[in-house]
Amino acid sequence: MNSRRKFALSTFAVLTLCLILPPLAVSAQERTVAAVLQGLDKVTARVSKFSAELGVPVTFGTLEITAQACHKKPPEEPPESTAFLEIREKQRAQPAKLLFSGWMFASTPGLSALEHPVYDVWVLDCAVSTVNSELNG
C-alpha cells in the first residue's frame, strides 16, 4: 500500500508539473525585439510606419528615436503596448537635444506625447520574437 501511494503521489506531481511548466516555458521563449512606431510629418502630411530595435537609434526626419523597452500584454488581456522612448532632435552643427524621455501607450497616445511643431510619433505595437530552444540548442 505504501509503494502504491508513493507512486500515485509522484505521478500526480509529475502531471501537475507538466500542466504548469509548458505555459511558463512558452512565455520565457518570447522576447521583445522592437517597438513598432508611426510618425507624422505635419508639414508634408506624410505618415510613416517604422520599427525601432531596442537600444538602436532610428531616424525620422530630424528626430533620433531610441526604444529602450517595449511591453505587450498577453492575448487574453485587454490589448495594450507600451514603450519607453527617448527622442532627440538633431540639427546641423548642434548637439542632439532631448525632447522626450518616457513611456508611450498605444491605446492612449495623447496621455504621454511628444510635443513638437513638425513631428508626431506614437507607439503602435511591440514586435515579439519567439525563440525555439530546441532549434537553438
RAVEN-V969858 format. One record per run of one state. SS is the DSSP state (helix for helix, strand for strand, loop for the rest). FROM is the first residue (numbers start at 1). TO is the last residue. Records with the same first field share a line. If there is no record, write none. Layout:
# RAVEN-V969858
SS: FROM-TO ; FROM-TO
This chain:
# RAVEN-V969858
loop: 1-1 ; 42-45 ; 55-57 ; 61-62 ; 73-80 ; 90-96 ; 106-118 ; 131-132 ; 137-137
helix: 2-29 ; 133-136
strand: 30-41 ; 46-54 ; 58-60 ; 63-72 ; 81-89 ; 97-105 ; 119-130
